[in-house]
Amino acid sequence: MRYDGSTMATTATRQAVRWCGGRGRKPMPTPLYRFHGTDGHDLVGDLQGKRLPTWALMRAHAERVALDLMLGSARRDWSAWTVEIYEASGRHVLSKPFTDVRSA
């Protein structure tokens, strides 16, 4: 089988599409969100992003991002930090303060 980049792109596109329910409805792409950690001065940017089909999964992922940042750093005070969630288009969707994150 010969490698064809367009075939790979088509396959990836199909995998990123979720049906919005029912027959005859057009597929809707799963939104891509970026999860940036910041305190207003320092920034930990999410360059890759994550495709998530629901708001509940988006909020849960924001908590995981905050926990990963807190556990992976020697910093003690995270009270000023938030996870800022943006759509791929750059539109701000949600802010999740680190102080609202429940530790596992």
N, C-alpha and C positions, 0 to 999 in steps of 0.2 A: 504494500500500500504506500502510495506516495504522499508525502506531507503537503498539505495545502492549508496555508494560514487562514484563508477565508472560511474553510470548513471548521477550523478550531474556533474562530470568532463566532460563527453561527451557532455552534454547540454551546459556547459560553453564554451567548445571548439567550438561547432556549432555557438554559439552566437558571438564568436570572429572572425569568418570567414566571409569574404565578397567576393562576386563573382567579378571577375575582368572584367566582361562584356562578353556578347555573350554566345551562347550555346556551350557546349562541352569543355569549358575551366575549368581548375582546380581551385578550390577555393584558394585564397591567404589569409593568416592570416593578420589581421589588425596589423600593427606594434605597439609595445609598446615603448613609449618614457618616459624618466625620465627628469624632469625639475629642475635643481639645480640652486639656486641663490648664487652668490659669488662676492666678490670684490678682490679675490686673496689671502685674509687672512682669512676671515670668510666665512662659508658655511652654507646654508640652503638646506639640502638634501631632495630629493624626493625619498622616499623608495618604494612607491607604484607604481608610474608611471601612464600613461594614454595611452589607445589605441586610436589612431587617424588615419583615413584612408587617409587623404590628407595633403600635406604640408601647405596649407592655414589654415586648422584647427590647425595644430601643431603651426604655428606662432601666431595665435589668442590665443591659450592656453598659450603660452609663455608670451604674453602681460598680460593676466589675472593673471598669477603667479606673474609677476613683480608688477602689481597694488595691488594685495593682500598683498604682502610683504611691499610695501610702505605705504599702508593705515593701516596696522596692527602694525606699529612700530613708535616710537617717533623720530627715526633717521630723520635728515633733508637732509643730503647730500647723494644722491644715485648715483652720477655721475660716480663712479668707479665700480658700480655693473652691472653684466650681468646675464641673464638667459642662462645657458649652457645646451643644449639639447643633450641627449645621447640615442642611441638605447639600447635595453635590453642587447645586446651583449657587450656593453661598448664603441662602436664606436661613436665618437663625430660627431654630425650632424650639429649643428648650434649654433651660439652665438647671443643673442639678448640683446643689451645694454639697460639698464633701461631708458637712455636718449632718446631712439627712441620710447618709449612707449607713445601712445596717451592716455591722461586721458579721459575716457569715453566721 
